[in-house]
Amino acid sequence: MGLLARLRKEWFIIGIVLVILSAKLLPGVGVKEGPLRPEVTITYIAVSLIFFNSGLSLKTEELRNALFHVRLHLFVQSFTLVFFPLVIWLLLQVLALTAIDQWLLKGLQTVSCMPPPVSSAVILTKAVGGNEAAAIFNSIFPFVFILFLLVSLLLLLLQLGSSSSVPFTSIFSQLFMTVVVPLILGQVCRGFLRECLERRKPPFGAISSAVLLMIIYTTFCDTFSNPNIELDPTSLLLVVIIIFSIQVSFMLLTFAFSTRSGSGFSPADTVAIMFCSTHKSLTLGIPMLKIVFSGYQHLSLISVPLLIYHPAQILLGSVLVPTIRSWMTSRQKVTQSLWRLPGCWLCSSSDL
């Protein structure tokens, strides 16, 4: 793959770096009450646009094939919403004793509370040849009902200090107006525009990513315009190492659980479980943090681990695709051979 093709493929990750650098050079443009007016254009318009776009792009009819695979869905959602946040919370009790920046550690907790992404988990599952329908279901399922559970979990685990009061009513009302309502409107509009959308195939992913870059830019503008906030390079490096370690450990753990004797999961199911259980959504996560911690001066530091987690999960998943595909193919061949053996025995016995 040529350099230009590689740059086009990885444009979003490159865009994250560029908007952060732009925020460093021109922080006054995207600060609160600055020329971009992010308190309106980002908090309400941009976030609503992302979820309207998601509602417009969601192919709910694809979920029918995966709807009744209850055991797989329970496994993924339990791991994502219970096991993952709990283990990270326990880990942070130990890491809190170290010199790592406390706001980056709080950011790790926010990562643990995020749902699977609609993009990377599904794309990697499809690339391997895994259960794509199950990956789609578990990526889309959290959008409405689990969204509020995630926010509650986030507020519960991310303790910002005993003196801070969390305005639950305003947070949930804003979430409802900027997330749930646009999502439902997008689905309603899709019902009328389905044929046109399937024929023209608009770049839904690129649109959401471009809006997301604007949100990231304004978030870091607030940071760089505040002289009291500094990012410790050593803490950042340690967080990167911790994130890669978490991803590798959890992928191995989900693999071990889903392939154990009596699990009832096929090799294709295991692939979907590995990616959906360990990947976290940046598209949902950044707007959610923008709403929950709006105006909070350390918001960008809390967002950093999620910004690291996103490219890390894509990089690690892409590297492992050939290995996982090879394993799945070999397991499927073994399974097919075992299923053929009784049939051959019955055929030979019936000839006697």
N, C-alpha and C positions, 0 to 999 in steps of 0.2 A: 504494500500500500504506500503510495507516494505521500510526500509531506503535506501537500495541499489537501488531499483526501483525508488524511489523518486529522488535520486541523478542522476540516468541516465536520468530521464525525464527533470530535471532542469539543465543539464550539461552546457548549454550555459551561463546561469546567473551565475553559479558557476565559469565558465571559465572567465567571465568578472572580477570578484573579484580577481581571481588568477593572471590574466595577469597584472592587475593594481598593485598588490602586487609585482609581478616580476619586473615591471618597476621601482618600488620604490627601490627594492634591487639591481637591475642591470640596471640602466638607460643608462650606456655607450654602451650597446649592440645594442640598437635600435635607438640611436640618429642619426641625420643627419651626413653622412660620417662615421658612425660607421660600425662594422662588418656586419650588415644586409643590409647596403646601402639602407635605406628606400626611399631615393629620387628617386631610380629606381625601386627596388623590390616592394615597396608599392604604390608609386604614379602612376606608370604605370602598372606593371605586376599584382599586387594583385587586384587593382580596375578593371582592364580589365577582370580578371578571374571571378570576382563576376558577372559582367554583361553578360559575355559570358555564364556563368552557368545559369543565369536567362533566357536568350534568348533560351537556350537549353531546359529548363524545362517548359516554358510557353506553355500551351495547348490552342492555339488561337481558336481552333475549339469549345471550351467550351463557348466562348463569344457570339456565334451566338444566343443562347437562350435568352441572356440578352441585346442584341444590341439595340433593339427597345423600351426598357423601359426608354424613354428619360427623363420623369419627375423625376424619381428616380435618374438618373445619374446627372441631372442638380442640384438637391437638394444637393447631396453628394459633387460634385465638387465645387459648390458655397460656401457651408459651409466650405469646406477644404481650398480653395484657396483665399476666400474673407473674410468671416465672422470670421473665426478662427484667421488669422493673424491680422485683424483689431482690434478685441476685446483684443487680447494679447498686441498689441501695445498701446492701450488706458490704459490697466492695468499697463503696464510698465512705463507710464508717472507718475503714482502715486507711484509705487514701487521705482522709481528712487530717490524719496525724502527720502527713508529709508536708513539704513546702509547696506543693502544686497549688496554683491559683484557685481559690475557693469558687470563683464564678465559673471557671472552666469545669470544675467538678459538678456544679449545679447544672451546667450544660449537658454533662454526661447523663444526668438523671432525666433531663428532658428528652434526650435521645431514646432512652429506654421506654418512654411512654408513647412514642410515636407508633402509628400503624404501619403495615407494609405499604410500599409504594405501588401505584398502578403501573408504573413504567418498568423499572429495572427487574423486579421480581418476575413479572410476566415474560419480559423479553428473554431473560436468561433461561427461564424454565422452557420456553419455546425453543431456544437455541440448542438446548440439550436434548429436547424431544420428550420432556416430562409432561405431567398432567396440566396442560395449559388452562383448561376450564376451571380446575380447582384453584390455580394461582390467581385467575381473574376474580373468582368469587371472593377469596380471602383478601384481595387487594381492595375490592370495591365495598365489601360488607361494612367496614368501619365508618364509611363516610357520613352516615346520618346518626344511627342509634349509638354506636360505640364512640362517636365523636365526643359526646357529652361525658361519657364514662372516662375517656382519655383525659379530658380537661380536668375533671374532678380528681383523677389519679395524679395528674401533674401538679395540681395545687396542693394536694395532700403530701406528696413526697418532696416537693421542692420548697422547703421552708426558707422563707426570705427574712426571717427574723420575727421575734415575738411582738415587736412593736408595729409591724406592718399589718394592716387590715386589708383583706382581699375582698373587693366588691363583686361577690358572686353574681348578684342580680344583673349588674351592668355587663359583666363579662358574658354571661349566657344569653342575654338579650342581643348583644352585639354579634355573638356567634350565630344566633338564629337568623338575624337579618343579613349578615354578610356571608354565611356559609350555607345554611339549610335552605333558605328561600331562593338564592340564586341556583343552587343545585336542583331543586324541584322545578324551577322555571326552565332550566336547561333541559331537563327530561321531558317536560311538557312540549317545549319547542321542538325537541327531537322527534316527538310523535308526529308533528306536522311536516317536518323537513327531512324525514328519514331517507327517502329516495334521493333527494338532492344531495344530502350529505354523503351517502354511500357512493354516489356517482362522482362527485367532485373531490371527495376525500380531503377536507381542509386540514392544514397542519396543526391539529389541536395541541400536540405536545410542544411544538415550537412556540406557539402563542403563550401557553402557560409558562414556559421557561423564560421567555423574554420579559413577561410581567414580573416573574420571580426575581430576575436580575435587578429590576428597578427597586423591588422591596429590599433586597440585600444591600443595594447602594445606599438607600436612605437610612437603613439601620446602622451602617458603618459611618455614615456622615455624622450621626449623633455621637458616636464614639470618638472620632478623630477631632470633633469640635470641642470635646470636653478634656481639658488638660490634666484632669485628675485621674484619668483612666489610662493605664499602661498594660500592655500585653507582654508577659514574661516569656522570652523565647524558650527557656528550659522547660517551663510548664507546658508550653505548646508542643514541644517535641515529645515529652512524656505522655501527653494526651493522645498524640498520634499513635504511639506504640501501644498504649492501652486499648485504643479503638481497634487496631488490627488484631490484637490478642483476643479481644472479646469476640470479634467476628469469626476468627478461626476456631476458637473454643466452642462457640455456640453452633457453628456448622457441623463440627465433629459430634457434638452432643445430640443434635437433632438427627444426624445420620445414624448414630448408634441406637437411639430409641426407636426410630422408624423402621430399622432393618432387623431388630431383634426378633427372635423366634416367637410367633404368635401375635405379632403386631397387626397383621392383616393388611398391611400397606404394600402396594406393588412398587417396583422400582421407579415407575413414573410418578407415583404419589410421593415417594421419598424426595425426588428432585424438587417438586413443588413445595414440600414441607421445609426443606433446607433453605430455600431462597425466601419464601414468605415469612418464615419464623425469625430470620436473622436480618432481613433488610428493613430499613426505616425510611419513611416518606419525607423528603425535603419539601415537596410541593405543598403538602398539608402542614408540615411542621413549622416552616418559617411564618406563614400567615397566622397560624395558631399562636405562636409565641408573640407575634406583633400585636395580637388582640389581648392576650392574657397579661402581657407585661408592657403594655403601651405606656410610654413616658418613663419607663424605668431606665436609669442611666447605664446599667450594666447589661442591657438587652443584647448588645452585639457580642459580648463575651460569653453570655449564655448560649448564643446561637452558633458560636465557633465550632464546638464538637459536632453539631449536626451538619455543618458545612464540610467538615472533614469526613464524617461518616459516609456521606453521599458518594463522593468519588472513590473512597476506599472500598465500598461494597461493590461498585461497578468494576473497579480494577481487579479485586480479588475474585469476583464471580467470573469475569472474562478469562482470567488465567486458569481457573479450574474447569471451565466448560469442556475442553477436550477430555480431561481425566474423568469427569462425572459422566460424560456421554459414553466413554469406553466402558466404564463400570456398568451403566444401565443396560447397554447392549449385551454385554456378557451375561448379566443376571437374567435378562429376558430370554436369552437363548437357553440357559439352564432350566428356567421355568417351563418353557415350551417343550423341552426334552422330557422333563418329568411328567408333564401332562400327557405326552404321547406314549409313555411306557405302559400304563394300564390298558390303553386301547389296543396296543400291540399284543399284550398278554391275553386279552379277551378274544382277540381275533384268532390267535393261535390255538387257544383252548376250545373255541367253537368248532374248529376244523377236526378235532379229535373224535 
